[in-house]
Amino acid sequence: MKYLAQINIMPLKALLDPQGKAVLNSAKKTGFDNITNIRIGKHIDVEIDADSKELAVEKIDQLCQKILINPIIESYEFTIHQL
C-alpha cells in the first residue's frame, strides 16, 4: 500500500528562532500589532510503500530521527494517510 506522510519539523520551544523573530519584527512594523510570536519550521511530504500503516509509521519515524531532524535543536510530528 502507498501512504503519504506529512511531517512538520519545528525548532525546540526553548531555543531562539531568529528567522521567526525577523518575520515577527517585520509583521509588527507593517501594522500586525496583535501578533505576539512567530516560529518558522519545515513541512515535508513523503510518499512511502509499506505493507501496513504501522510499518509506514515506523519507517517515517526512523527517517525523521536519522536524517530529517537535528534532535538537539528540532522536534517533529507527522501524520500518515493511505493514498
C-alpha positions as CSV (number, residue, x, y, z in Angstrom):
1,M,0.0,0.0,0.0
2,K,1.0,3.6,-0.6
3,Y,0.9,6.2,2.2
4,L,1.6,9.9,2.4
5,A,3.4,11.1,5.5
6,Q,3.1,14.8,6.3
7,I,6.0,15.8,8.5
8,N,6.3,19.1,10.5
9,I,9.7,20.0,11.9
10,M,10.0,22.9,14.3
11,P,12.8,24.4,16.4
12,L,12.5,23.4,20.0
13,K,10.4,25.9,22.0
14,A,13.3,26.6,24.4
15,L,15.5,27.8,21.6
16,L,15.5,31.2,19.9
17,D,14.1,31.2,16.4
18,P,16.0,34.0,14.6
19,Q,14.0,33.6,11.4
20,G,10.7,33.7,13.3
21,K,11.9,36.8,15.2
22,A,12.8,38.6,12.0
23,V,9.4,37.9,10.5
24,L,7.7,39.0,13.7
25,N,9.6,42.3,13.7
26,S,8.6,42.9,10.1
27,A,5.0,42.0,10.8
28,K,4.9,44.5,13.7
29,K,6.4,47.2,11.5
30,T,3.7,46.7,8.9
31,G,0.8,47.0,11.3
32,F,0.3,43.5,12.6
33,D,0.5,44.6,16.2
34,N,-1.7,41.8,17.6
35,I,0.8,39.1,16.5
36,T,2.9,38.1,19.6
37,N,5.0,35.2,18.3
38,I,6.1,33.5,15.1
39,R,8.1,30.3,14.8
40,I,9.2,29.0,11.4
41,G,9.8,25.4,10.6
42,K,9.7,22.9,7.7
43,H,6.9,20.8,6.2
44,I,7.9,17.7,4.3
45,D,5.6,15.3,2.3
46,V,6.9,11.8,1.9
47,E,5.2,9.0,-0.1
48,I,6.1,5.5,1.2
49,D,5.2,2.0,0.2
50,A,4.6,-0.3,3.2
51,D,2.6,-3.4,4.0
52,S,0.7,-1.7,6.8
53,K,0.2,1.7,8.3
54,E,2.1,0.6,11.4
55,L,5.2,-0.2,9.3
56,A,4.9,3.1,7.5
57,V,4.8,4.9,10.8
58,E,7.9,3.0,12.0
59,K,9.9,3.8,8.8
60,I,8.9,7.5,8.8
61,D,9.8,7.8,12.5
62,Q,13.2,6.4,11.7
63,L,13.6,8.7,8.7
64,C,12.9,11.7,10.9
65,Q,15.2,10.6,13.7
66,K,18.1,9.5,11.5
67,I,18.0,12.0,8.6
68,L,15.5,14.8,8.7
69,I,15.9,16.4,12.1
70,N,18.7,17.5,14.5
71,P,17.3,16.4,17.8
72,I,19.4,18.9,19.7
73,I,17.5,21.9,18.2
74,E,14.4,20.4,16.5
75,S,11.3,18.4,17.2
76,Y,8.9,16.8,14.8
77,E,5.5,15.3,14.4
78,F,3.8,13.6,11.5
79,T,0.6,12.1,10.2
80,I,0.2,9.3,7.7
81,H,-2.7,8.8,5.3
82,Q,-3.3,6.0,2.9
83,L,-3.3,7.1,-0.8
